[in-house]
Amino acid sequence: MQQRGNSLADLQPSELKIACVHSGTDMAAIHYHELSALHAFVSPQDCDVILALGGDGLMLQALHNHMQLHKPIYGMHCGTIGFLMNEFSKDNVAERILSADPFVLHPVAMKATTTDGRVEEALAFNEVALIRGSAQSANIRVSVDGVVRLEKYMGDGLIVSTAAGSTAYNLSAHGPIIPLGSNMLALTPVSPFRPRRWKGALLPHTTVITMENLDPKKRPLLTTADSKDIYDVVSVSVREDQSHSVTMLFDKDHSLEERIIREQFTD
């Protein structure tokens, strides 16, 4: 993940073509109608920037749905959790977008093999989680770049988190908050039983993490890549995917980097 110059910098506010997507909640719909009275929104295919109204779930959906368009996305908070969003205001939207700081995000790529031999792939901007799918604990072998690091992990599961996702599920599982630009991934245990004192690991973003189900018949596992679920998993590999990227825009006084730092000093 790295910061780069804003490709919108040469535009004037009156020239900016904005597409708008929203979560469909009452609040987001109200704000959408307020803004559509002030701006002539265009389709995502024809825009310079995509305006996303909602919470973090809507932002993740927008990142996945519009990644192939290579358009920057500016989010405004109209939901329950808005860590990835800017504050909502209907004033000076075009000016805010043009002066915002861009961050380039690379997702992680997940490849999962199931008990019936299927191989499924997905991208995740927040995290890939491998979680028990029954009342029994998960038994997982963990390898890093082909080297076995945990012969047998026992617990509810494991999370591989990006920096952008480190304040989501990863944080609720007591994983570390990762500063932007650190080029790290977090491997975090969920309710670990053995090794009891293992707290997880911070790994270089170039790492390939492989997690294998040691008992797929008796102890089924579910893997989730952001919002995509895959059941009856035998093995999962996770790596950063440099071939895909999205650009998110943040107000200079409300940057994602500042919020990640601030989050580490809250109770």
Phi, psi and omega in degrees: 000133181211156177270146178213171181296151183277119181291350180269000192299333184274357182272151170267154180308322182289342181268346188288123177263118187247132167258151182227130173237150179217166189282344181090357175290164180302315182296314181296321179294319178299312180294326177299315181292325175299314183286325181292340175284343182255338185228142176270087183294146178243177179286156177303327180293334185255004189267169168267332184208149177254125177263123183247123181249117181159212177248195183296328177298318177295322178298315178299320178297318179294320178300315181290316186290329188242012182303320185290346180280342180058039177253138177294151182238129179243117182260145172234136190286116174223032184224204182271314179241127185229042182297326182268009187244157170272164178293144179281137168202139178275357183269139170054042183296313181298319179296319179297316180298315184291335180261002184287155176273131179268146171230133179266125181249134172253132178282170166263147178257131179248135173235120183241139173249133183258172183295336178265013173090358178291146174241119181238145182235152178201160175252149179221130176269337178261293184199161166246127180242140174242112192232148179299143181248017179212185180287346182267152182293158176278140173244112191229134169267134183243125176239145178237116183052042175084357180256125179291121180255330174229112181292324179207104172266134177238129180171196179282336179159192182221150178236133168252116188242143170278173176296317181296328181267001187291343178264008181259237182305320179305314181292322179294338176267015179068028174279168183283148170277128186256120177297144176298145179083358181280346179056049180231155169241149177252132171251111192237131177281148174250115181048061184291142174251316174217135350294130189297324185263005179284124185259001182107188184210148168260129188231149177302148184294345178276356184292145169254119182255126179241130180237124185244134176282116183280346183214065187295333180287318184268330187232079182295148180235150177242134173246143180231127173249102191054259183249004180266125180254139176229128186258163175055057186271135175265317180208153179222133172242143184226134176209157174289141181251099181286348182280348177240145178203157171224154177249123175254145183247135182227138175304143183299328180267010183215041189290152178296322179299317179296320180293324177294319176295315182297325182298333182283353180242018176253158180271000000 
